[in-house]
């Protein structure tokens, strides 16, 4: 493949992957849907309204594992197409079911969750293979930035649709649009041809201490100590962001007296996207472990601060930090996995690593719902989250040592 042709193909794939993620990312608007389900005519409990969100995160991570494995074998286009269709179908079924907590949990949580995972597990490996290894953090950050930025437009769309059409029609209309746009974008997602070697930049920016990645199969990956440290770090660092994002509307109401949280949800989404790009780029320059350390410390201090964030100004500051740190975590772990275990089997390997995200969807969000239902606030959850981040500083130091020894 000629240099100009390769560059154009790489750009096309990258844009398609970003557009696809902008479409299928329907997780974080659940905060608006959840609030309406609890306070509106349905009158669901916090646990009932929180179950679809928990399930979609769990099955999202399972879908990444399955989709990553399949796309390693048959390529990303068909898997991404199936994923986009499943996301839309799950939302449409949820809209048709209406006031049925178990039915919505299965359709939105399981079907849409698996679909998001199939898509996510396809576009990320495909995009990374078109670019030089020195850009793994940046390219991953851009693709995942589309995933994070989706909540900006979905927040406004969801709020408008809820006000004008109700919950059921909101799910139907968004589900239909997702199906069409995602399936079209998926047709441009592909792997480079066999033997393709991306051109190296004049100055790759690779750390002098970073060794070339060795391609490992999943069995060999599981034999390394650093895998388990990465997995633990992923679970608990991601759980904090998921807890806050899933409860933005209630936190804003309790701590700042805000009735409509759409702007705050959009702000978190924008910071999440920015964090993925900035964090990915930064990790290319100063290393993955150092970038993780910075984000972990900031998130720990921020969780302590959330106890005292009263009023819109203080809360906005806290949410900005949550978004930036959460985005950084989600950009670093894909690049870190590629660094340690290579790109040849990346889809399945990262699918295994990404199961940590499913566990994260249970840890903090469920803890938050439990203490909120019993105390009417999130203060106990903030203290627990800060303590978890303190422990993650130690885990990150252990990971850094293991990477240096590898």
TORVEX-902323 format. One record per residue (C-alpha): x, y, z. Coordinates in steps of 0.001 Angstrom, whole numbers, plus 500000, padded with zeros to 6 digits. Example, Ala and Ser with C-alpha at 12.3 -4.5 7.8 and 13.67 -1.06 7.14 Angstrom:
<rs>
u:512300	v:495500	w:507800
u:513670	v:498940	w:507140
</rs>
This chain:
<rs>
u:500000	v:500000	w:500000
u:501413	v:503367	w:498959
u:502146	v:505965	w:501624
u:499426	v:508417	w:500553
u:496857	v:505651	w:500117
u:497734	v:504211	w:503526
u:497411	v:507628	w:505150
u:493989	v:508203	w:503582
u:492781	v:504741	w:504576
u:494035	v:505207	w:508128
u:492243	v:508549	w:508403
u:489004	v:507086	w:507026
u:489082	v:504203	w:509492
u:489885	v:506540	w:512380
u:486986	v:508887	w:511536
u:484593	v:505933	w:511103
u:485643	v:504486	w:514461
u:485115	v:507830	w:516203
u:481698	v:508300	w:514548
u:480683	v:504762	w:515490
u:481572	v:505357	w:519138
u:479765	v:508701	w:519101
u:476640	v:506767	w:518143
u:476640	v:503607	w:520284
u:477610	v:505219	w:523598
u:474232	v:505338	w:525339
u:475429	v:504378	w:528836
u:475812	v:507692	w:530570
u:472465	v:509248	w:529622
u:470942	v:506708	w:531980
u:471370	v:509268	w:534748
u:468568	v:511311	w:533134
u:466412	v:508276	w:532410
u:466966	v:506959	w:535919
u:465913	v:510220	w:537529
u:462722	v:510327	w:535420
u:461905	v:506691	w:536192
u:462194	v:507366	w:539937
u:460377	v:510705	w:540129
u:457941	v:510335	w:537213
u:454844	v:508214	w:536767
u:456705	v:504914	w:537024
u:457978	v:505551	w:540558
u:460804	v:503015	w:540456
u:463115	v:502573	w:543451
u:466778	v:503522	w:543209
u:467798	v:499875	w:542933
u:465179	v:499143	w:540221
u:466260	v:502164	w:538170
u:469917	v:501372	w:538769
u:469750	v:497713	w:537648
u:469752	v:498389	w:533854
u:472777	v:500673	w:534287
u:474637	v:498017	w:536271
u:473748	v:495287	w:533758
u:474673	v:497339	w:530698
u:478149	v:497919	w:532118
u:478583	v:494226	w:532981
u:477411	v:492991	w:529580
u:479301	v:495783	w:527845
u:482506	v:494282	w:529244
u:481386	v:490748	w:528303
u:480625	v:491999	w:524792
u:484115	v:493475	w:524486
u:485541	v:490039	w:525319
u:483346	v:488179	w:522827
u:483535	v:490841	w:520127
u:487288	v:491178	w:520521
u:487755	v:487434	w:520106
u:485528	v:487231	w:517026
u:487031	v:490284	w:515325
u:490515	v:488804	w:515829
u:489268	v:485922	w:513641
u:486972	v:487510	w:511029
u:487828	v:491202	w:511114
u:486031	v:494173	w:512677
u:483387	v:495220	w:510116
u:480810	v:492468	w:510631
u:481240	v:492478	w:514403
u:480824	v:496263	w:514565
u:477740	v:496049	w:512326
u:476137	v:493463	w:514613
u:477054	v:495539	w:517657
u:475483	v:498731	w:516338
u:472279	v:496894	w:515423
u:472063	v:495294	w:518888
u:472471	v:498629	w:520697
u:469550	v:500109	w:518799
u:467426	v:496953	w:519086
u:467865	v:496783	w:522854
u:466688	v:500367	w:523247
u:463718	v:499827	w:520927
u:462605	v:496756	w:522897
u:462968	v:498743	w:526134
u:460676	v:501407	w:524718
u:458106	v:498816	w:523676
u:458135	v:497149	w:527106
u:457581	v:500362	w:529074
u:457081	v:500205	w:532852
u:458702	v:496793	w:533350
u:461893	v:496921	w:535475
u:463013	v:493362	w:534660
u:462192	v:493634	w:530953
u:464027	v:496946	w:530574
u:466967	v:495579	w:532560
u:467269	v:492663	w:530118
u:466700	v:494584	w:526875
u:468669	v:497743	w:527720
u:471168	v:496123	w:530066
u:471873	v:492832	w:528286
u:471097	v:493309	w:524570
u:472313	v:496918	w:524243
u:475191	v:496189	w:526623
u:476463	v:493288	w:524510
u:476050	v:495416	w:521383
u:478130	v:498258	w:522793
u:480797	v:495722	w:523741
u:480847	v:494162	w:520260
u:481308	v:497584	w:518698
u:483831	v:498860	w:521216
u:485810	v:495615	w:520983
u:486015	v:495971	w:517190
u:486816	v:499606	w:516484
u:489616	v:500045	w:519026
u:491890	v:497229	w:517728
u:491211	v:498221	w:514116
u:492172	v:501850	w:514683
u:495377	v:501018	w:516574
u:496643	v:498731	w:513798
u:496691	v:501575	w:511249
u:499112	v:503789	w:513221
u:502643	v:503612	w:514574
u:503060	v:502120	w:518088
u:504332	v:505469	w:519380
u:500797	v:506813	w:518903
u:498882	v:504056	w:520731
u:497857	v:506361	w:523560
u:496802	v:509225	w:521300
u:494890	v:507130	w:518738
u:493200	v:505122	w:521450
u:492351	v:508375	w:523206
u:490782	v:509855	w:520065
u:488643	v:506777	w:519382
u:487612	v:506469	w:523010
u:487152	v:510239	w:523143
u:484293	v:509789	w:520685
u:482816	v:507287	w:523109
u:483025	v:509770	w:525974
u:481846	v:512765	w:523954
u:478658	v:510976	w:522890
u:477012	v:511846	w:526173
u:477186	v:515556	w:525322
u:474737	v:515343	w:522441
u:472764	v:512460	w:523951
u:472195	v:514430	w:527155
u:470479	v:517279	w:525300
u:468598	v:514917	w:522993
u:467417	v:512767	w:525898
u:466245	v:515707	w:528007
u:464349	v:517199	w:525057
u:462751	v:513879	w:524110
u:461767	v:513102	w:527713
u:460043	v:516485	w:528013
u:458173	v:516113	w:524721
u:457643	v:512395	w:524148
u:458039	v:510546	w:527475
u:460372	v:507714	w:528448
u:459047	v:505027	w:526109
u:459160	v:507102	w:522920
u:462570	v:508489	w:523888
u:463948	v:504960	w:523958
u:462217	v:504104	w:520665
u:463403	v:507165	w:518759
u:467004	v:507087	w:519987
u:467172	v:503324	w:519413
u:466040	v:503697	w:515806
u:468547	v:506460	w:515067
u:471407	v:504495	w:516667
u:470663	v:501467	w:514507
u:470832	v:503408	w:511242
u:473898	v:505573	w:511926
u:475997	v:502904	w:513658
u:475443	v:500294	w:510956
u:476479	v:502775	w:508248
u:479642	v:503842	w:510119
u:480592	v:500210	w:510751
u:480977	v:499579	w:507023
u:484163	v:501693	w:506995
u:485826	v:499909	w:509927
u:488501	v:497507	w:508683
u:491954	v:496125	w:509420
u:494996	v:497103	w:507346
u:496123	v:494596	w:504689
u:498460	v:491759	w:505648
u:502057	v:492883	w:505892
u:501114	v:496529	w:506417
u:503661	v:498459	w:508493
u:502619	v:501973	w:509567
u:505174	v:504670	w:508862
u:507173	v:505872	w:511834
u:507101	v:509589	w:512629
u:510382	v:511500	w:512481
u:510444	v:511573	w:516269
u:508418	v:508700	w:517631
u:508356	v:510042	w:521168
u:508785	v:506537	w:522570
u:510248	v:506395	w:526016
u:513799	v:505131	w:526000
u:512809	v:502556	w:528624
u:509753	v:501248	w:526761
u:510493	v:497920	w:525104
u:508840	v:496764	w:521866
u:505623	v:494860	w:522583
u:505802	v:491057	w:522519
u:502679	v:489429	w:521068
u:501174	v:487063	w:523633
u:498153	v:484803	w:523572
u:495696	v:485137	w:526442
u:497029	v:482079	w:528297
u:500512	v:483586	w:528482
u:499080	v:486952	w:529486
u:497305	v:485370	w:532444
u:500608	v:483936	w:533654
u:502083	v:487412	w:534214
u:501757	v:489221	w:537552
u:501315	v:492568	w:535864
u:498034	v:491413	w:534284
u:496424	v:491015	w:537717
u:497743	v:494375	w:538879
u:496339	v:496017	w:535726
u:493005	v:494248	w:536302
u:492718	v:495404	w:539924
u:493702	v:498956	w:538994
u:491121	v:499016	w:536206
u:488289	v:497802	w:538446
u:488680	v:500357	w:541184
u:489875	v:503371	w:539203
u:486963	v:503040	w:536748
u:484370	v:502368	w:539475
u:484693	v:505888	w:540887
u:483856	v:507578	w:537602
u:480981	v:505182	w:536937
u:479507	v:505896	w:540350
u:479551	v:509668	w:539852
u:478398	v:509573	w:536222
u:475478	v:507292	w:537031
u:474283	v:509629	w:539783
u:475049	v:513127	w:538480
u:471383	v:514181	w:538527
u:470827	v:513154	w:542161
u:474178	v:514520	w:543362
u:473452	v:517850	w:541677
u:470001	v:517983	w:543258
u:471220	v:517169	w:546779
u:474456	v:519177	w:546873
u:473662	v:522114	w:544601
u:469862	v:522283	w:544385
u:470006	v:521820	w:540609
u:466724	v:520620	w:539081
u:468010	v:519860	w:535575
u:471450	v:518249	w:535390
u:471720	v:518076	w:531610
u:474451	v:520724	w:531440
u:476439	v:519033	w:534181
u:476084	v:515633	w:532489
u:477298	v:517196	w:529241
u:480208	v:518799	w:531075
u:481286	v:515466	w:532582
u:480996	v:513846	w:529156
u:483109	v:516559	w:527533
u:485765	v:516286	w:530260
u:485648	v:512504	w:529951
u:486381	v:512805	w:526223
u:489109	v:515400	w:526847
u:490647	v:513166	w:529514
u:490878	v:510261	w:527074
u:492707	v:512350	w:524491
u:494941	v:514226	w:526940
u:495610	v:511142	w:529062
u:496403	v:509004	w:526031
u:498766	v:511610	w:524600
u:500410	v:512207	w:527966
u:500945	v:508482	w:528544
u:502792	v:508279	w:525203
u:505186	v:510934	w:526479
u:505745	v:510246	w:530198
u:504691	v:506606	w:530496
u:501498	v:504761	w:531419
u:502273	v:504191	w:535122
u:503210	v:507817	w:535769
u:500043	v:509041	w:534049
u:497961	v:506619	w:536123
u:499633	v:507830	w:539323
u:498729	v:511455	w:538597
u:495095	v:510573	w:537827
u:494740	v:508318	w:540890
u:496041	v:510979	w:543288
u:493775	v:513647	w:541780
u:490743	v:511371	w:541982
u:491498	v:510452	w:545610
u:491715	v:514100	w:546655
u:488615	v:514880	w:544618
u:486549	v:512213	w:546402
u:487463	v:513788	w:549733
u:486467	v:517144	w:548278
u:483049	v:515846	w:547191
u:482009	v:515643	w:550825
u:482380	v:519431	w:550986
u:481307	v:520408	w:547449
u:478116	v:522365	w:548169
u:476788	v:524739	w:545530
u:477075	v:524728	w:541767
u:480593	v:526224	w:541511
u:482284	v:523722	w:543812
u:480340	v:520798	w:542359
u:481230	v:521818	w:538810
u:484921	v:521821	w:539728
u:484591	v:518329	w:541205
u:482762	v:516972	w:538167
u:485417	v:518385	w:535820
u:488097	v:516457	w:537716
u:485980	v:513289	w:537740
u:485580	v:513461	w:533959
u:489254	v:514166	w:533259
u:490515	v:511402	w:535566
u:487954	v:508850	w:534383
u:488805	v:509591	w:530747
u:492510	v:509250	w:531496
u:491999	v:505825	w:533060
u:490010	v:504591	w:530063
u:492663	v:505814	w:527612
u:495688	v:504430	w:529454
u:494542	v:500843	w:530021
u:494037	v:500002	w:526299
u:497478	v:501395	w:525442
u:499016	v:499673	w:528457
u:497565	v:496328	w:527352
u:498963	v:496812	w:523836
u:502364	v:497750	w:525286
u:502585	v:494635	w:527414
u:500922	v:492001	w:525221
u:501051	v:493247	w:521609
u:498442	v:493893	w:518905
u:498234	v:490495	w:517185
u:495823	v:489069	w:519764
u:494798	v:492431	w:521151
u:491044	v:492076	w:520655
u:490694	v:489060	w:522942
u:493469	v:490078	w:525341
u:491957	v:493493	w:525939
u:488536	v:491881	w:526142
u:489789	v:489922	w:529149
u:491319	v:493049	w:530689
u:488084	v:494927	w:530016
u:486095	v:492497	w:532150
u:487428	v:494682	w:534958
u:485096	v:497411	w:533693
u:482162	v:495066	w:534265
u:483225	v:494506	w:537862
u:483648	v:498266	w:538211
u:480013	v:498667	w:537160
u:479019	v:496761	w:540288
u:481474	v:497959	w:542942
u:480924	v:501696	w:543399
u:477510	v:502243	w:541730
u:475792	v:499508	w:543758
u:477538	v:500724	w:546905
u:476297	v:504235	w:546163
u:472693	v:503082	w:545647
u:472784	v:501070	w:548888
u:474025	v:503919	w:551087
u:471828	v:506485	w:549332
u:468703	v:504424	w:549966
u:469640	v:504147	w:553666
u:471067	v:507604	w:554365
u:469789	v:509924	w:551632
u:473319	v:511100	w:550753
u:476516	v:509923	w:549102
u:478990	v:510984	w:551814
u:479795	v:507463	w:553004
u:480389	v:506414	w:549400
u:482786	v:509337	w:548870
u:484851	v:508236	w:551884
u:484964	v:504650	w:550611
u:486015	v:505840	w:547152
u:488828	v:507995	w:548540
u:490106	v:505032	w:550573
u:490056	v:502803	w:547494
u:492099	v:505346	w:545539
u:494692	v:505454	w:548310
u:495097	v:501685	w:547974
u:495385	v:502029	w:544187
u:498460	v:504228	w:544611
u:500203	v:501215	w:546138
u:498951	v:498868	w:543407
u:500187	v:501274	w:540732
u:503676	v:501352	w:542270
u:503748	v:497553	w:542247
u:502670	v:497567	w:538583
u:505449	v:499990	w:537672
u:508021	v:497646	w:539214
u:506613	v:494648	w:537353
u:506721	v:496511	w:534025
u:510335	v:497480	w:534615
u:511239	v:493839	w:535329
u:509428	v:492443	w:532265
</rs>
